[in-house]
């Protein structure tokens, strides 16, 4: 039996019977008083699984004949009946029905592992594909980034969140920012209205390690249109660029 998924519910009674047998071997004077009491819900046999052999062949990558599939499933203690020329009805044994075998895909695995996956010729799937479409805006931004990088600038990427202190540092009214109800960290409670706080933070950190550097960022600023605007228009974003050249 296999127990890697869950226990066979029938094993409860089997285990009790074995425990009584062992107790009587260890203590011959022990005797059983009363019968079996079961407070669990009644075990319901799982519904049979319909297995289409043409579907099985597509999933498996090999077309085993009907007799081979039947033999494999019966050797694994599955009950098999025929409902059509290319369709089998499979009953799952109790020790495989608890979170192990519940759908046709599980039966594909059973058949595949028994016939041997090494006997299946690998064939890459034929999927029609076409070149992806790049919007003109995206290509324009890429060209701008390449142009700036060619001048010795390094691109940085900052979170779109800033703190109230950072907003005040650049004389930006806190109340005009979109506030985050569940910030992921302290100091990230506002959506940025400018790229400057992030660039300033980058300059302060990099100045500790380098005498001169050039950095730039292309990102979105988040602006609030006020509560009187339609819901769909209360938040807007604009793509902006900021750059900084520092030297001593």
C-alpha positions in Angstrom: 0.0 0.0 0.0 1.1 3.6 -0.6 0.7 6.2 2.1 2.5 9.2 0.7 -0.7 11.2 0.4 -3.1 10.2 3.1 -4.2 7.1 5.1 -6.7 4.6 3.9 -9.8 5.2 6.1 -10.3 1.4 6.2 -7.0 1.1 8.0 -8.6 2.4 11.3 -10.4 -0.9 11.9 -7.4 -2.9 10.7 -5.1 -1.1 13.1 -7.5 -1.6 16.1 -7.7 -5.3 15.3 -3.9 -5.6 15.2 -3.5 -3.6 18.4 -5.9 -6.1 20.2 -3.9 -9.0 18.8 -0.7 -7.6 20.1 -2.1 -6.8 23.6 -3.3 -10.4 23.9 0.2 -11.7 23.0 1.8 -9.4 25.6 -0.8 -9.9 28.3 -2.7 -13.2 27.8 -5.1 -12.2 30.5 -6.4 -9.2 28.7 -9.9 -9.5 27.4 -12.0 -7.3 25.1 -15.0 -5.7 26.6 -17.6 -4.3 24.3 -17.6 -3.9 20.5 -16.4 -1.5 18.0 -17.7 2.1 18.3 -17.2 4.4 15.3 -18.0 8.1 15.6 -16.6 9.1 12.3 -18.6 9.8 9.2 -19.5 7.0 6.9 -16.9 6.4 4.2 -18.2 7.1 0.8 -16.8 5.3 -2.2 -15.2 7.7 -4.6 -17.0 8.1 -7.9 -15.5 6.2 -10.8 -13.2 8.1 -13.2 -14.0 8.1 -16.9 -10.8 7.7 -18.9 -10.8 8.6 -22.6 -8.0 6.6 -24.3 -7.7 9.2 -27.2 -7.3 11.9 -24.6 -4.8 9.7 -22.7 -2.7 9.3 -25.8 -2.6 13.1 -26.3 -1.6 13.7 -22.7 1.0 10.9 -22.6 2.6 11.5 -25.9 2.2 7.8 -26.8 -0.8 5.8 -27.8 -0.8 2.6 -25.7 -3.4 0.0 -26.8 -6.6 -0.5 -24.8 -5.5 -3.9 -23.5 -2.2 -2.5 -22.2 -3.9 0.3 -20.3 -6.5 -2.2 -18.9 -3.8 -4.6 -17.7 -1.7 -1.8 -16.1 -4.7 -0.4 -14.2 -5.8 -3.8 -13.0 -2.3 -4.7 -11.9 -2.4 -1.6 -9.7 -5.7 -2.8 -8.1 -7.9 -0.4 -10.0 -11.3 -1.7 -11.0 -11.8 -1.3 -14.8 -15.0 -1.6 -16.9 -15.7 -0.6 -20.4 -18.2 2.1 -21.4 -17.2 2.5 -25.0 -14.7 1.4 -27.6 -12.2 4.0 -26.5 -13.4 4.8 -23.0 -12.8 3.1 -19.7 -14.5 3.5 -16.3 -12.0 3.3 -13.5 -12.8 2.6 -9.9 -10.1 3.8 -7.4 -9.2 1.5 -4.5 -9.7 3.0 -1.0 -6.0 3.3 -0.3 -5.5 5.4 -3.4 -8.7 7.5 -3.1 -7.6 9.8 -0.2 -6.0 12.8 -1.9 -4.1 10.6 -4.3 -6.1 9.6 -7.3 -9.2 11.7 -8.1 -9.1 12.8 -11.8 -8.1 11.5 -15.2 -4.7 13.3 -15.0 -3.8 11.1 -12.1 -4.4 8.0 -14.2 -2.2 9.4 -16.9 0.6 9.4 -14.4 -0.1 5.8 -13.3 -0.1 4.5 -16.9 3.0 6.6 -17.8 5.2 5.4 -14.9 4.3 1.8 -15.7 5.0 1.8 -19.4 8.2 3.9 -18.7 8.6 7.5 -19.5 11.8 6.6 -21.3 9.7 4.8 -23.9 8.0 8.0 -24.9 9.7 9.9 -27.7 10.1 13.5 -26.8 8.3 15.7 -29.3 8.2 19.5 -28.8 4.7 21.0 -29.0 3.8 22.9 -32.2 2.5 26.2 -31.0 1.8 29.0 -33.5 3.7 32.1 -32.4 4.1 35.6 -33.7 6.6 38.4 -32.8 5.4 40.3 -29.7 4.2 43.8 -30.2 6.1 46.6 -28.6 4.1 49.9 -28.2 5.9 52.9 -29.6 6.1 54.4 -26.1 8.1 51.5 -24.8 10.6 51.6 -27.7 10.9 55.4 -27.2 11.7 54.9 -23.5 14.3 52.3 -24.3 16.0 54.5 -26.8 16.1 57.4 -24.2 17.6 55.1 -21.6 20.2 53.8 -24.0 21.1 57.4 -25.0 21.5 58.5 -21.3 23.4 55.4 -20.4 25.8 56.1 -23.3 26.7 59.4 -21.5 27.9 57.5 -18.4 24.8 57.4 -16.4 23.6 54.4 -14.4 19.9 53.7 -14.2 18.3 53.3 -10.8 14.9 52.0 -9.8 13.2 53.2 -6.7 9.9 52.2 -4.9 6.9 54.4 -5.7 6.5 55.0 -2.0 8.0 57.8 0.1 7.7 59.1 3.7 6.0 62.2 5.0 9.5 63.5 5.9 10.8 63.1 2.4 7.7 64.9 1.0 8.3 67.9 3.3 12.0 68.0 2.4 11.1 69.0 -1.1 8.3 71.3 0.0 5.5 69.0 -1.2 2.2 69.1 0.7 1.6 65.8 2.4 -2.1 66.0 2.0 -1.8 66.2 -1.8 -0.2 62.7 -1.9 -2.1 59.5 -2.3 -1.8 57.7 1.1 -1.3 54.0 1.3 -3.7 52.3 3.7 -1.4 49.3 4.3 2.2 50.4 3.7 4.7 47.5 3.4 7.2 49.2 5.6 7.6 52.3 7.8 8.5 55.4 5.7 6.5 54.2 2.7 3.1 55.5 3.5 2.8 58.0 0.6 2.7 57.4 -3.2 5.4 59.7 -4.8 4.4 62.8 -6.7 8.0 63.3 -7.8 11.1 61.2 -8.6 13.3 63.7 -6.6 13.0 62.0 -3.1 14.2 58.7 -4.5 17.0 60.3 -6.5 18.0 62.3 -3.4 18.1 59.0 -1.4 20.3 57.4 -4.0 22.7 60.4 -4.0 23.0 60.3 -0.2 23.8 56.6 -0.2 26.2 56.6 -3.1 28.1 59.6 -1.9 29.3 57.4 1.0 31.2 55.2 -1.3 32.1 57.2 -4.5 33.5 60.6 -5.1 31.6 61.1 -8.4 28.8 59.2 -10.2 25.9 59.8 -12.6 22.5 58.3 -12.0 19.1 58.6 -13.6 15.6 57.2 -13.2 12.6 56.8 -15.5 9.4 56.1 -13.5 5.9 57.2 -12.8 4.6 59.9 -10.5 1.2 59.3 -8.8 -1.2 62.2 -8.6 -4.6 62.6 -6.9 -7.4 64.3 -8.8 -9.4 64.7 -5.6 -12.5 62.9 -4.2 -14.9 64.9 -6.4 -13.6 63.3 -9.6 -15.0 60.0 -10.9 -13.5 57.0 -9.2 -11.8 55.9 -12.3 -10.1 59.3 -12.6 -9.1 59.9 -9.0 -5.6 58.5 -9.5 -3.4 59.3 -12.4 0.2 58.6 -13.2 2.7 60.4 -15.4 6.0 58.9 -16.6 8.9 61.2 -15.7 12.7 61.2 -15.7 15.2 62.5 -13.2 19.0 62.6 -13.4 21.9 63.7 -11.2 25.6 64.2 -11.8 27.6 64.3 -8.6 31.4 64.9 -8.1 33.8 66.3 -5.6 
